[in-house]
Amino acid sequence: MQGTKHGDFNSRREAADRARQAMIERFRAQPRPDDPVVQERLAAQRAVAEAREQRRAERLAERAAQAEAAAAEARRLEAEEAARQAEAARLAAAEALRQAEAAREAAAAAMEQEQRAALLDAETKARALAIAAEQKAMRDARYAARKSRRK
């Protein structure tokens, strides 16, 4: 088994210098901004960002189109409802007109019936008066005949 190394100050300092150099080398080994690999990676990142932005714009446009279609559908439904209400109002007006005409006809028929009834009443009264006059005349004739027999 190997013993532990207890280096002196110089060996520790050399180790720290080597570590520092290794870090500097790693830093220098990184590609520069003008390196084609870096340029390619940046271009890929830009393309991804542009595609993301384009998809976002497409989604917004699609949502706007859907909102417009929904608004158009709502306007169409409102127009249909207004047309149905107008048709219902027209039918109600026609029904009211028909009922008014029927009421007028019924009133005319009732008036005609009243006129007929009044005419029949007048005829009936005239007949009744004629019958009463005839009966009175017959009664008077009977009374006169009775009186003439007594004398």
Summary of the structure (lengths in Angstrom):
residues: 151
radius of gyration: 60.7
end to end distance: 191.4
largest distance: 193.4
contacts: 279
relative contact order: 0.02
helix: 90%
strand: 0%
